[in-house]
Amino acid sequence: MSNVSAADEAILANATAQKGHPKGLRVLFATEMWERFNFYGMRAILTLFLANALLMGEQEASIIYGGFLGLSYLTPMLGGYIADKYLGNRNCIILGGLTMAVGQLFLFGSASIFSTNLDLSKSLMWFALLVIIFGNGFFKPNISSMVGSLYPAEQKSKLDSAFTIFYMGINVGALLGQTICPLLGDREVVMVVNGVERTVRDLGAFKWGFLAAGIAMLIGTITFWFLKNKYVVTPTGAAIGGKPNHSLSNQDEATSAKFTRQAVMILGALVVGFYFLFQYLAWDSTAMPITEPGIGGYFKALALSPIKTFVYPFIYASGLSLAIFILTDKSLTRVETQRILVLYIVAFFVIFFWAAFEQAGSSLTFIADNQTDTRILGWKMPPSMVQNFNGFFVIIFALPFSALWLWMQRKNMEPISPVKQAIGLALIALGYFIIAMQVKDLGTSGKLGVIWLIVLYLLHTWGELCLSPIGLSLVAKLAPRRFASLLMGVWFLSNAAGYALTGTLGALLPPTTDKYTAASEKGINLQGILDGTTTATSEQLAFLSERKIATTYPHFAGFTIHNLFEFFMVFVILCGAASIILYAITPILKKMMHGVK
Ligand code: GLN
């Protein structure tokens, strides 16, 4: 588009100024929509696939899910860096999109062969998740930053509404993905077991869900490929998000921080130090015994549970190290330091939000699967599809919420961002509290009405709308320009830490009704075994272990989780406490923000 005439330029510039939003936003909207279809669609059925087809059990599936999500939000640091330094946003989006599509095809492969070659199927699954993690790292940060680049300086006031529209695109994609992938991949068949007809999960269907996710990603990448040169351009027709222009690096100097080799080494040392600290703190000696002394035993234990012992501490260590590292920069003024500290404090509290919120794809899906009546108007909804109410509610409420903030702004009543974040945390706690009350008296055989999961998603979505879109703009407002990308990185790493915690907390899910039923059909008193009043025979133990049914209750922070009520109360207490503390310190935060809203 470099050979547009001056007249064309004028027309383009004029059209952009009048129409509200540049046409490029539609392309980014569509691309992100297909990408989120792929990501969330796959995610909806992933844990069920791991637990049921790959026979990993729900606990391990939750741990893998948390590690997968956490790493998916760690790699954007890398994708952002490579784009800024070498490839540019456009290339990274295409590369990331294709990579994720390939990853989905590997999952399709894994889900096609698990019944004949479980080991190969598992290896393919690990490889596929790794590929998707890197693909997401290339894609996600670059598409978001391109939204910002669409608007020249004089139109930056449109950014808030641009991001609201973009957030809708995210959720239209999530809604479609979490509808279509479950419809294709989470199905039932009638089988005759011992002469009795039974409706069971069709394990062979998962692959179609993964294939649909892969195709969606391809559509997104192709859409972007063909439309980018026409629409994703500045008002004067120059490509947005092309390769970085290194001849402009003098200009960059004022806006981006430079680090010496020594500083980078300090960062590396911090990561290693914190990594071992977190590993030490979280080491679960029962799950990960060191059977041999020395380094060999250590690595054996690591191999037993690589996500818990390696991935999670690495994620926490990266976030904390980067945060501390930025603060050691000598050029920071007192006001800048205080603003950064506000960002860190908020980022810390937000960890609990995501940890509770993203149970959607693990424990809440298992509950929908095992202890919920998912019939809606007589139609039985696939359990993995229930989470699509989140996307649905975002689409309905995103605009009203942004209108509400604008209205409050005009009345001079708009709460400052940390207050909104505290409200978000309170809403998520409330969502869990309502459902906790519903499951209180269910016992080991009752089923939850799906309406309560829908109510939970409604409250969680309101919480998300108070917290998530605002977080990004808070970073933009509080970060000194030269640290903007690094602090965005810290923000993403706090999301990643939240996801790691998602894995740990999701694995606390106590046995749901299906486990009690399966045990009692074999004449096993599971409740008695769990309570320690019955001793299981070795035959019974073998059956339970083969079905991945735990024989002890999960523990967390010295507490035993006996039932779903106590499980949900973990989130009520964590998020409720986080909300109250964050709200209580907002007057201090407000001072430290020095005028930033
Ligand atoms: N659902 C949003 C997305 O996928 C937000 C997720 C997040 O910020 N952690 O982009």
Boltz pocket constraint, residues with backbone or C-beta under 6 A from the ligand:
constraints:
  - pocket:
      binder: B
      contacts: [[A, 36], [A, 170], [A, 354], [A, 468], [A, 495]]
      max_distance: 6.0
